[in-house]
Amino acid sequence: MSSYRLSSGGRIDRSRTIDFTFDGTDLQGHPGDTLASALLANGVQLVGRSFKYHRPRGVLTAGAAEPNALVTTGTGGRTEANCRATMIELYERLAARSQNRWPSLAFDVGAVNGLLSPFLSAGFYYKTFMWPAAFWEKVYEPLIRRAAGLGRASYEKDPDSYEKCWTHCDLLVIGGGPAGLAAALTAGRAGARVLLADEGFALGGGLLAENDPALDGIMNELKSLPNVQCLPRTTVIGWYDDNVFGAVERVQKHMAAPDPRRPVERLWRIIAKQAILAAGAEERPLVFGGNDVPGVMMAGAMRSYLNRQAIAPGKRTVVFTTNSSGYRTAADLEAAGVEVAAIVDSRSSAEESWSGRAQVLTGARVIDAHGGKQLRRVTVATSSGHRDIEADALAMSGGWSPIVHLACHRGAKPVWSEKHAAFLAPEKQEGLTIAGAAAGLASTEACLGDGARKAAEALQVIGIAGVEPAFASLQETSPTSAPLWSIKGARGKAFVDYQNDVHLKDLGLAVREGYGDVELAKRYTTNGMATDQGKLSNINAIGILAEARGVSPADVGTTTFRPFYTPVSFGALTGTSRAKHFQPARKSPLHEWARKNGAIFVETGLWYRSSWFPRENEKTWRESVDREVLNIRKNAGICDVSTLGKIEIFGKDAATFLDRIYCNGFAKLPVGKARYGIMLREDGMIYDDGTTSRLAEDHFFMTTTTALAAGVLTHLEFCAQTLWPELEVYFASSTDQWAQMAVAGPRSRTILSEIVDEDISDAAFPFMSARTVSLFGGKLEGRLFRISFSGELAYELGVPAAYGEFVADAIMQAGRKHEICAYGAEALGVMRIEKGHVTHAEINGTVTPGDLGFARMVSTTKADFIGKAMLVREGLQAADRPRLVGVKPLDPAASFRTGAHILADGAAATLENDQGYVTSSAFSPSLGHTIGLALVKNGPERIGEKVLIWNGLRNEYTEGQLCSPVFIDPENEKLHA
């Protein structure tokens, strides 16, 4: 193994060395190296094996598009597979291992697949694993699963931490190359808040590859600007609605022992007023035989390693190009003392002037590269015949493809440009401007001017006018670059997608077999899949498909670009939501109030909720619950109901929207009133219920079931954005912003009158009123609702969360002389069953409004609402549907449990005799016996009928009777007291 490091040059720190290992071999590099450059410097050309054929592969690129040099790094819980060696910043004690080989990288048994390649062509899996059918589970599937993947993940716990954060800026600049730096400098000088993100560990982009001296001056000025934040090691992964961008910062991925107090990765959610995409362009490979042999590299990558890390790609290099990039690489190689054997230019007459020593072969093409684990020679086809050239390195450049993925994440399609022989980003997308090489420019000067000019224009959009661009705009004459999609006459395999081993013949086969559409070809051949998502292969594949079909690449089009741009770790997506924080228990604003009043808490979904409040000498929970219920029925009680979902609904069309969401009417609901609403699914079944109050003409306040708060909000957003986008309506979750407490019982009005400034008498504040009220002599404002879940005279008072405990204490103090008590969810459950109120125990996904006795609530006058069409289906109107009814034991001393089945009197306990089941049950201290709600066939028509309540799990039989579901105050006198 010999060194390929040049004795001088580059941007590495030669005063320090870094020790690392690759496949157990001790090696050294320098600060400023990537793992890929350090391996090349140590003469390591073979770095991996291909996925399907296990062919030897070397480093191909110098950036994020690398398909070959995928390695596993770290040990134990820090093991990370499929890392791109080109993006790994070299650090002390880095341990890297090659993948997809056995028993070793040099000798891989899997290489036998190359001999089987005639049987492993595109789509072979569709054709091979269909027969015999019995082989699928026992033979094919286990083999496929074992072969799937490249690296192996660790089963050990990840010891590191991750985090998520939000940030805002006037201008987000994506990419730290010439255009990006010029844009950031222009906006920074203008005083705008600028965020500059680049995926590399050093900013500069193409300036680093050219070793441009102007870079240091630009960076020094940017660092001096306090309004400019630079984020190296940060990949912008997606562009979303409202100009929100996702980005992943590798905070400590370049450290063997990360600081446990800091995250290793950070997921940024960036809200930008304007953004500039200056991500640059990706150089395209050329498709010729053996183009995957180690030693074959992109010309731009070779130039980057030469100028940035002072690495010679080999002892003798051939350059194969269709454009000026190859000449720039050849010139830099010769200037560094590296022999260039020849420049092979596919164009018949190159416009570039060449004064170097290398021979230029115009109208020529490399048709084959020869070598196993290292390039030895290339075969060149010229007008005078074929000739072999000895070489251990080959630089190739098939033109440049602007990196426009982010610009297409919101549905736009790239546009083919014959002038650039590439797909360009669609123009004039609101909030995003394309600059520099991403817009098709090639020269450094033109990119600098373009980035500066477009930054000034972007700032003008947000009101920062008169900005002076940091660099002058220059017109660029596009260099000639005739696209060369494939090269005929190759004897070896000509690869299009290196990572998936898709070669030229695979795409031809796809077209012949009817899969020539770009989306079908992708799936039939697997071209453009895996971790690089076709960054190098997609444009070549499109060109090859176009040639085979006899059309233009514009007619073929591209596949759909979706987030993420590069692979994102599960850790970054998870952030702090892991272990106990994966689904953190939420404490309501009244949690401390409940705790100091002696509450016993239970987990209900995400929340800790007070369940009951035991007192001294109460030995069982039932004693506490019975006391709470009886006291509320006689005096008063206060309960924390903050966990109910709360959604603020705004907009001039809010009433119209609610009319379509609910099956009952809301458009005519007066301001200051609340209404119970039933929300249906499309199939006519009840989705959720709750009260919605109208606080102003264009402002409603909706409450939802605790567990469905997020689901209901998602449902509302979907309906507004997809079903009725023409309606002006907006939503905001306010569950955590309000402390809400129910005050119930005959003395509740008297107690609340001591802290509420307004008149809340029955005449002034009747049942189902909802208003903003003043508290404590104008010191605080809250929302008061006269609604009841207990069946008593009751109110719900909402105050800002921070004041919840104080207000609850004040109510307890005011109610002490009225014998108020705190009560929990258990007592609330007992009282709601006594009153016949339903919860999701009854709303089980199979019931309609009619099943629960709400048929009259379903509007017959509204033109439409969700679920209306399906609600009239014959099956949902059948007379024998299970419907809500009450159930009680014939013997008050007997009891039954929730879930027990209802059988006709004297019927055997069989499935055929099942009449329904008990949805909820409780002991009613008011009545002195167990009561329940049940869904029973023809239930309301069978009230008074004797039944058998059967619990098969416990083998319990209880004689019972069907009755009205309203056990307490059927005339609702208490509600209207």
Disulfide bonds with the S-S distance in Angstrom:
none
